[in-house]
């Protein structure tokens, strides 16, 4: 008789991020994240838990640990664990999590498909379309840009409507100084309380 189990998935290399599926989809997202943290943090430092409620990701979560050893220990201990009425299936994640990429400096912002354009000379030179639109743009036509430098290289003063006015300095009269009020009982000794 043939086994009713599906063939095993391709074995992924150990990773700090675990992929968990077969989660109960009826659990509130905040409660799910809290419960997953409570369970998985017993095996090591948990850096992040991603549990999305979209139709595509319902019943799934990613748990990111600080070390691969902690992730491996948690995966071995909790494989098949009964969690809110369903048995957990835990695998190593296919790719590095965004949290880890941000920590080690390799994170790259995702570019929305609407911003993707046909390759140009700017993108061929290593700049993205967004960078090219910012850095290859013509200079602005502001008064400050026009009057910043003259043809002889010297700075010209800005137009009077752009330049601010300097406040006059307030002169202090020595006669206007008022001495600070002194306490009336300065010379008298402190009173002792009878509460002792």
C-alpha positions as CSV (number, residue, x, y, z in Angstrom):
1,X,0.0,0.0,0.0
2,X,1.3,3.4,-0.9
3,X,2.0,6.0,1.7
4,X,-0.6,8.8,2.0
5,X,2.0,11.4,2.9
6,X,3.2,13.9,0.2
7,X,6.8,13.6,-0.9
8,X,9.1,15.6,1.3
9,X,10.0,19.1,0.2
10,X,13.4,19.9,-1.1
11,X,15.6,20.1,2.0
12,X,16.7,23.7,2.6
13,X,19.9,24.7,4.3
14,X,19.7,25.8,7.9
15,X,18.5,29.4,8.3
16,X,17.8,31.8,11.2
17,X,14.2,32.2,9.9
18,X,11.6,29.4,10.2
19,X,8.6,29.0,8.0
20,X,5.6,27.7,9.9
21,X,2.3,26.6,8.3
22,X,-0.9,24.8,9.3
23,X,-1.7,27.5,11.8
24,X,-5.3,28.0,12.7
25,X,-6.5,30.8,10.4
26,X,-9.2,31.9,12.8
27,X,-6.8,33.2,15.4
28,X,-6.5,37.0,15.7
29,X,-3.2,38.3,14.2
30,X,-2.0,40.0,17.4
31,X,-2.9,36.9,19.6
32,X,-1.1,34.6,17.1
33,X,2.1,36.7,17.1
34,X,2.0,36.8,20.9
35,X,1.5,33.0,21.3
36,X,4.1,32.2,18.7
37,X,6.6,34.4,20.6
38,X,5.7,32.7,23.9
39,X,6.4,29.3,22.4
40,X,9.4,30.0,20.3
41,X,11.2,32.3,22.7
42,X,11.9,29.4,25.0
43,X,14.5,28.2,22.4
44,X,16.3,31.4,21.9
45,X,16.1,35.1,21.2
46,X,13.3,35.8,18.7
47,X,14.0,38.9,16.5
48,X,10.8,39.1,14.5
49,X,7.6,37.3,13.8
50,X,5.7,37.9,10.6
51,X,2.1,36.6,10.5
52,X,0.0,38.2,7.7
53,X,-3.8,37.9,7.4
54,X,-4.0,38.1,3.6
55,X,-5.7,35.2,1.8
56,X,-2.3,34.1,0.4
57,X,-0.5,34.0,3.7
58,X,-3.4,33.0,6.0
59,X,-2.3,30.1,8.3
60,X,1.4,30.8,7.9
61,X,4.1,32.7,9.7
62,X,7.8,33.4,9.7
63,X,9.8,33.4,13.0
64,X,13.3,34.9,12.9
65,X,15.8,33.9,15.5
66,X,19.1,35.5,16.5
67,X,21.1,32.3,15.8
68,X,20.8,29.3,13.5
69,X,21.3,27.0,16.5
70,X,18.2,28.4,18.3
71,X,16.1,28.1,15.1
72,X,17.2,24.5,14.6
73,X,16.5,23.6,18.2
74,X,13.0,25.2,18.0
75,X,12.2,23.4,14.7
76,X,13.2,20.0,16.1
77,X,11.3,20.5,19.4
78,X,8.1,22.0,17.9
79,X,7.7,19.9,14.7
80,X,4.1,18.5,14.9
81,X,3.3,20.5,18.0
82,X,-0.5,20.8,18.7
83,X,-1.1,24.6,18.4
84,X,-4.7,25.8,18.8
85,X,-6.1,22.6,17.4
86,X,-3.8,22.1,14.5
87,X,-0.4,20.4,14.1
88,X,2.5,22.7,13.2
89,X,4.7,22.0,10.2
90,X,8.0,23.9,10.4
91,X,10.7,24.3,7.7
92,X,13.7,26.6,7.2
93,X,12.7,29.7,5.2
94,X,13.8,29.8,1.6
95,X,15.5,33.2,1.8
96,X,17.0,35.6,4.3
97,X,14.4,37.6,6.2
98,X,14.2,41.4,5.8
99,X,14.9,41.8,9.5
100,X,18.3,40.0,9.2
101,X,19.1,41.9,6.0
102,X,18.5,45.2,7.7
103,X,20.7,44.2,10.6
104,X,23.7,43.2,8.4
105,X,23.3,46.0,6.0
106,X,22.3,44.0,2.9
107,X,18.6,45.1,2.7
108,X,17.4,46.5,-0.6
109,X,14.2,48.4,-0.8
110,X,11.7,46.6,-3.1
111,X,10.9,48.6,-6.3
112,X,7.2,48.7,-7.1
113,X,6.4,47.4,-10.6
114,X,4.9,50.8,-11.5
115,X,8.4,52.4,-11.1
116,X,10.1,49.9,-13.3
117,X,10.9,51.3,-16.7
118,X,12.7,50.2,-19.8
119,X,16.5,50.2,-19.2
120,X,18.1,53.5,-20.2
121,X,21.7,54.8,-20.2
122,X,21.3,55.7,-16.5
123,X,20.2,52.3,-15.5
124,X,22.9,50.7,-17.6
125,X,25.5,52.7,-15.7
126,X,24.3,51.3,-12.3
127,X,21.7,53.9,-11.4
128,X,18.1,53.0,-10.8
129,X,15.3,54.8,-12.6
130,X,14.4,56.7,-9.4
131,X,18.1,57.8,-8.9
132,X,18.3,58.9,-12.5
133,X,15.1,61.0,-12.2
134,X,16.5,62.7,-9.1
135,X,20.2,63.2,-10.1
136,X,19.8,63.8,-13.9
137,X,17.0,66.4,-13.5
138,X,17.7,70.0,-14.7
139,X,18.3,72.5,-12.0
140,X,15.4,74.4,-10.5
141,X,14.5,78.0,-11.5
142,X,14.5,79.6,-8.0
143,X,15.8,83.1,-7.2
144,X,18.3,81.6,-4.8
145,X,19.8,79.4,-7.5
146,X,20.0,82.3,-10.0
147,X,21.5,84.8,-7.6
148,X,23.9,82.5,-5.9
149,X,26.8,83.3,-8.1
150,X,27.5,85.9,-10.8
151,X,29.5,85.6,-14.0
152,X,32.7,86.8,-12.2
153,X,32.3,84.0,-9.6
154,X,31.5,86.4,-6.7
155,X,28.4,85.9,-4.6
156,X,25.6,88.4,-5.3
157,X,23.2,89.5,-2.5
158,X,19.8,87.9,-2.7
159,X,16.7,89.9,-3.6
160,X,15.3,92.0,-0.7
161,X,12.1,89.9,-0.6
162,X,14.1,86.8,-0.1
163,X,16.6,88.1,2.4
164,X,15.5,88.5,6.0
165,X,15.8,91.5,8.2
166,X,18.1,91.6,11.2
167,X,16.6,92.4,14.6
168,X,18.1,95.3,16.4
169,X,20.0,94.4,19.6
170,X,18.3,95.3,22.8
171,X,20.5,97.5,25.0
172,X,20.4,96.7,28.7
173,X,20.4,99.7,31.0
174,X,22.4,99.1,34.2
175,X,19.8,101.0,36.2
176,X,17.1,98.5,35.1
177,X,18.7,95.6,37.0
178,X,16.5,94.7,39.9
179,X,18.0,92.7,42.8
180,X,16.5,89.4,43.4
181,X,14.0,89.1,46.3
182,X,15.6,87.6,49.4
183,X,13.9,85.5,52.0
184,X,12.7,87.4,55.0
185,X,13.9,84.7,57.5
186,X,17.4,84.4,56.0
187,X,19.2,84.9,59.2
188,X,16.9,82.9,61.5
189,X,17.6,79.3,62.3
190,X,15.4,76.5,60.9
191,X,12.6,75.5,63.1
192,X,12.6,71.9,64.5
193,X,9.5,69.8,64.2
194,X,7.9,68.2,67.2
195,X,6.8,65.1,65.2
196,X,9.6,62.9,66.5
